[in-house]
């Protein structure tokens, strides 16, 4: 599969440490799991309405889009992500994707409608043969991805390719990581990863309400 612009962006800009990013600007909270291997990440949040400026509604990872994301990170060229992709105020998709040895693979599902709260989870299967993606109790994808068995960090937040829009403070709640079966609360507030825009028209910010509650915003007060 041909690599997307997102994959090329990652290779051009990724730092050689835990957190991952795809977008032009982003705000993430991340957790190392206190040194434990991470076999999953769980986030509770709302599918907010974001007026990203795309005249065509499709599930492609292109255009002026915004994503509410969560990751399991293995190394700079191997990671897994799921989230909600916003193309306009009336066009959004649930998606999952992964980077394997520098090659980006992406899939969408036309899931969310309206402003609703869900629990999103990425988890390694019990047999270890696949990574599974859940929204609430429904398994949306089951991918036989032969990456590492566990990651070294997890993260959640906003990414944006859409300049000039306003997203009020939105939360990522009940943050948990999985370690070989049990779920554990995030505990360390290990860091905030911010990417400043290349122009002055667009800026994301983020902060911690508690170890299990991160918030982010675009062109709005955090």
Residue pairs with C-beta under 8 A, 6 or more apart in sequence:
1 103
1 104
1 105
3 102
3 103
3 104
4 61
4 62
4 104
4 106
5 61
5 62
6 22
6 23
6 61
6 104
6 106
7 99
7 102
7 103
7 104
9 22
9 23
9 24
10 20
10 21
10 22
10 99
10 104
11 77
11 102
13 21
13 195
14 20
14 21
14 76
15 76
16 76
18 30
18 32
18 73
18 152
18 153
18 155
19 28
19 30
19 71
19 73
19 153
19 155
19 191
19 193
20 71
20 73
20 79
20 81
20 99
20 155
21 28
21 159
21 193
21 195
22 67
22 69
22 81
22 159
23 66
23 67
23 159
23 160
23 161
23 195
24 160
24 161
24 163
24 195
24 197
24 198
24 202
25 159
25 160
25 195
25 196
25 197
25 202
25 203
25 204
25 218
26 157
26 158
26 159
26 160
26 193
26 194
26 195
26 204
27 157
27 158
27 192
27 193
27 194
27 204
27 205
27 206
27 216
27 217
27 218
28 69
28 155
28 156
28 157
28 158
28 192
28 193
28 194
28 206
28 214
28 216
29 155
29 156
29 157
29 172
29 175
29 189
29 191
29 192
29 193
29 206
29 208
29 214
30 153
30 154
30 155
30 156
30 190
30 191
30 192
30 193
31 153
31 154
31 155
31 175
31 177
31 186
31 187
31 188
31 190
32 152
32 153
32 188
32 190
33 152
33 153
33 154
33 177
33 179
33 184
34 187
34 188
36 177
36 179
36 184
37 149
37 150
37 151
37 152
37 179
37 180
38 72
38 73
38 150
38 151
38 152
38 153
38 154
38 177
38 178
38 179
39 72
39 123
39 124
39 149
39 150
39 151
39 178
39 179
39 180
39 181
40 72
40 121
40 122
40 123
40 124
40 154
40 177
40 178
40 183
41 70
41 71
41 72
41 121
41 122
41 154
41 155
41 156
41 175
41 176
41 177
41 178
42 119
42 120
42 121
42 123
42 174
42 175
42 176
42 177
42 178
42 183
43 70
43 119
43 120
43 121
43 156
43 172
43 173
43 174
43 175
44 117
44 118
44 119
44 120
44 172
44 173
44 174
45 68
45 117
45 118
45 120
45 156
45 170
45 171
45 172
45 173
46 115
46 116
46 117
46 118
46 170
46 171
47 68
47 84
47 92
47 112
47 114
47 115
47 116
47 117
47 118
48 68
48 115
48 167
48 170
49 89
49 114
49 115
50 66
50 86
50 89
50 92
50 162
50 165
50 167
51 88
51 89
51 165
52 63
52 64
52 65
52 66
52 86
52 87
52 88
52 89
52 162
52 165
53 64
53 88
53 162
53 165
54 63
54 64
54 65
54 87
54 88
54 91
55 88
56 63
56 87
57 87
57 88
57 90
57 91
58 87
58 91
59 85
59 93
59 95
59 108
59 110
61 85
61 95
61 97
61 106
63 87
63 161
64 161
64 162
64 163
65 85
65 86
65 87
65 160
65 161
65 162
66 85
66 86
66 158
66 159
66 160
66 161
66 162
66 165
66 167
66 218
67 83
67 84
67 85
67 86
67 95
67 158
67 159
67 160
68 83
68 84
68 86
68 157
68 158
68 170
68 172
69 81
69 82
69 83
69 155
69 156
69 157
69 158
69 159
70 81
70 82
70 83
70 120
70 122
70 154
70 155
70 156
70 172
71 79
71 80
71 81
71 154
71 155
71 156
72 79
72 80
72 122
72 131
72 151
72 154
73 79
73 151
73 152
73 153
73 154
73 155
74 147
74 148
74 151
74 152
75 148
75 152
77 99
77 100
77 101
77 102
78 98
78 99
78 100
78 101
78 147
78 148
79 98
79 99
79 151
80 96
80 97
80 98
80 122
80 131
80 145
80 147
80 151
81 96
81 97
81 98
81 122
82 94
82 95
82 96
82 97
82 120
82 122
82 133
82 141
83 94
83 95
83 120
84 92
84 93
84 94
84 95
84 112
85 92
85 93
85 94
85 95
85 108
86 92
87 93
92 112
93 108
93 109
93 110
93 111
93 112
94 108
94 109
94 110
94 111
94 112
94 135
94 140
95 106
95 107
95 108
95 109
96 106
96 107
96 122
96 133
96 140
96 141
96 143
97 104
97 105
97 106
97 107
98 104
98 105
98 131
98 143
98 145
98 147
99 105
100 145
100 147
107 141
109 140
109 141
111 135
111 140
112 118
118 135
118 136
119 134
119 135
119 136
119 174
120 133
120 134
120 135
121 133
121 134
122 131
122 132
122 133
123 131
123 132
123 134
123 178
124 130
124 131
124 132
124 149
124 150
124 178
125 131
125 132
125 142
126 181
128 149
129 144
130 142
130 143
130 144
130 145
131 142
131 143
131 145
131 147
132 139
132 141
132 142
132 143
133 139
133 140
133 141
133 142
133 143
134 140
150 179
150 180
153 190
154 177
154 186
155 193
156 172
156 175
156 214
157 172
157 193
157 206
157 214
157 216
158 167
158 170
158 204
158 206
158 216
158 217
158 218
160 167
160 202
160 204
160 218
162 202
163 197
163 199
163 201
163 202
164 201
164 202
164 219
165 202
165 218
165 219
166 218
166 219
166 220
167 216
167 217
167 218
167 219
167 220
168 217
168 220
169 215
169 216
169 217
169 220
169 221
169 222
170 215
170 216
170 217
171 209
171 213
171 214
171 215
172 213
172 214
172 215
172 216
173 212
173 213
174 212
174 213
175 185
175 186
175 211
175 212
175 213
175 214
176 183
176 184
176 185
176 186
176 212
177 183
177 184
177 186
178 184
185 211
185 212
186 211
186 212
187 211
188 211
189 208
189 211
192 206
192 207
192 208
194 204
194 205
194 206
195 204
196 203
197 203
202 218
202 219
203 218
203 219
204 216
204 217
204 218
205 216
205 217
205 220
205 221
205 222
206 214
206 215
206 216
206 217
206 222
207 214
207 215
207 222
208 214
208 215
209 215
215 222
216 222
